[in-house]
């Protein structure tokens, strides 16, 4: 889903003003729809027959919240074979003596753990042939690239984009600035793909917009494209990162965002909602959802628990905490100090511990017009109140 930011104008002589309102365009994400042409309900263990040169290099086992860690031994074998097949450009998958339940769990785990696989979508059809106790399972996923040569070009384009971002990110001084660089790069170079909403959920356009390729190469994406791109770059930087499925409380439809682990602590981050589109159609960038905790995200998001999910209790690298813009309680002195440090940007953006403290700030600064006691604030202001962790934004 995509945020469209609405703001309320407050003139210097007007005391009363409304709070932030917003709306989003919602979409159904392609989280998968398997269709069977023939199925008898059998389930079994994967075939032990593997290609002669079969080998898989995969490090997802080291991450506590990878999808691979949730699989059974049999499903893990399917997972590894799927990696082999995807690495060898296979467009369909054949297995012996497995059922759809095991295949689906392993296949989804591969796609969620490996955003670099851009050819196949979550949707697939499958067929099953049985001869006595012998089962042949055949799956054909939705394809983004039918032509292997086109796939090679697309993978090279994606690799080039990722490598460039990773190389610059590595030069940043600490984890905060590494994540901030990636966050800012994706937001500044990606347009939310509203056009794709006009098509069917299984359309090629939606598949592209849902991938890291759509985000980093075509520079158009929906929320799953933003989150896949961020995950891919973080993984290339050696940082544990995954995706979360759920909903935004103020909107209908599915949504996707990320978790990331920095210095042993987990945070949530939502690049889609940090990339708001104003009423005049101008893209902007915010940090409302930049490295936030469980407590913060609970104001706005609900996970559907389909993805492994850590407890996110990190504070240190949150944008507001890191920059001294977080306050346990409202005090005009705190806000005036923050405003002084931010004055070159003609904005004030601060975060409070509770909705009550946020309301105190709004009542005194805006409704009570105390913001105009700052000698560099004059004329008029616009302000918004974010529900994502009690944030007050004032532009002047």
ABEGO torsion letter per residue (X at the ends): XBBBBBBBBBBAABABBBBBBBBBBBBBBBAEBBBBABBAGBBBBBBABBBAABBBBBAAAABAABAAAABBAAAAAAAAAAAAAAAAGBABBBBBGBBAAAAAAAAAAAAAABAABAABBABBBBBBBBBEABBBBBBBBBBABABAAAAAAAAAAAAAAAAAAAAAAAABABAAAAAAAAAAAAAAABBBBAAAAABBAABAAAAAAABAAAAAAAGBBBAAAAAAAAAAAAAAAGBBBBBBBEBBAABBEBBBBBBBBBGGBBBBBBAAAABBBBAAGBBBBBAAABGBBAAAAAAABBBAGABBBBBBABAAABAAAAAGABBABBBAAAAAAAAAAAAAAGBBBBBBABAAAAAAAAAAAAAAGAAAABAABBEBBBBBBBABGGBBBBBX
